[in-house]
Amino acid sequence: MRKRLIVVAVAAAVAIGSLNIASAKMKSLYSRLGGKTAITAVVNQFVTNCATDPRINKFFTDTAKDPKRLAKFKKNLVDQICQASGGPCKYKGKSMKAAHRGMGITDADFNALVDDLVKALDQFHVGATEKNELLGALGPMKSDIVEK
């Protein structure tokens, strides 16, 4: 009888453990990132990183000078990341192709931008899995952003 109880207890523990793993896998990237508050903090740091990065800050000079334009830019980034990560936000800005047309963004510029995003994610201790999922969700935009 005691042996049966131990077997049942072990089976229950394994079943509960499996449920916990399954529920963790079912959480959206948005939830695992920490929701809109955490995304906003990352975006604020990301924009600071870009504005102070001599490789690409020329693309952000006009935006950084205008508080209204900067606020709208940050809101669009938050909404874009929120939507891409499975959150409730809806990105309402321009298409990536339209927003970056004529800017002459190169692969090196795009890679610098990604570096700045990774630095912001690392500063907030975003896990490797979540970081890679987010970069994977945003990465396909490269073909609409890079022009040469």
N, C-alpha and C positions, 0 to 999 in steps of 0.2 A: 504494500500500500504506500509506504513512504517513498519507494522508488518511483512509483507512478506519479506521485505529487511532484517530485523533483523533475521528472520528464515534462509534466504539464507546465510547471513553472518556467522551465527553460524554453519550451515551445512558445509560451506567452511572451517571454522576454524577447525572443527572436522576432515574433510577430509585431510587437510594439516598436522594436528597433526598426524594422522594415517600414512601418507606417511613418515613423519620424523621418527617415531618409526620404521616403516618397513625398511627404509634405514639404520638406526642404527643397526638393527638386521642383515642386509645383509652384513655389513662390516666384513671382515675376522678378526680372532683373531690377525693375523699378523699386520693388520692395526691398530687395537685397542691397541696393545702393543706399537705401535709407529714405526714399521718398523725395518729395519736392524740396524739402528743407536742405537735405544733404546735397542734392543736385545743384541747388542754388549756391551753396557754399563752394562746391567744386568749380562751378562756372565763374564765380567771382575771382577765385584764385587763378583759374585758367586765363581769364581776360587780363589779369595783372601780369601773368607770365608772358603772354603775347605782347603786351604793351611795352614790356621791358626787355624783350628779346631782340637784340640788334639784327638778327637774321630776318625778322619779319615785321618788326614794329612799324615800318613805313606803311603797311597796309591798314593800320589801326589808328594812325595819327589824327585824322579828321573825326573819327568816331569818338576818340578819347577826349577831344576838345569840347564836344557838345554834350552836356549832361543828359538832355532828352534823348538824343541819338544813342548814347551809351546805354541808357536804361532800356531802350527798346531792343538794342542789340543783345543785351544780357537776357532779357525776357525771351527773345526768340531762341537763344541758345538753350535756355532752361526748358522751354516747351519742346524743342527739337529732341533733346536728350531724354526728356520725360516720355515723349511719344515713342521714340526709338527703343526705349527700355521697357515698354509695356505699360506705362503709366496712363493716367486719365487725360493728360494735356494734349492739346492739338496745336501743332506748329502751323502758324498762319502767315509766315513770312514768304518771301520770294523763293522760287525754286533755286537750287544751288547753282544751276547753270546761269540763270538770270542775275543772281546776286553777285557772281564772280566774273561775269563777262567783261572782257577788256582789261582785267587786272594783271594779266600776264603771270599768273601764279605757276610756278615750276614744281617739279617733283621735290626739289630741295626745300622749297617754301612749305609745301604740304607736310613734308616729313618734320620740319621744325615745329609746325603747328601741333602735330601729333606728339612730339617730344614735350611740348608745353602742356598738353592735356595730360599726358602720363605723369608729369611732375606734380600736377594738381591732384590727380587721383592718388598718387603715392603719399602726398602730404596728408591726405585724409585717410590713409591706411586702407584704401579700397583693395579688396582681395584680388589675387591674380585671376581667378575664374571670372569674377564680375568685370574686371578691367578688360580682359580679353573678349568677353561677350559684348561689352560696350563698343570696343574698338572694331569688332566684327560687324556690329550693327551700323556704325558710322562710316566704316571704310569704303563701302560701295559708292559713297558720294564723291570720292576722289576723281573719278572720270568726269564729273560735272564741274569740278573746281579747277583742276589743273589744265592749263591751256597750252603750255609749251614744255 
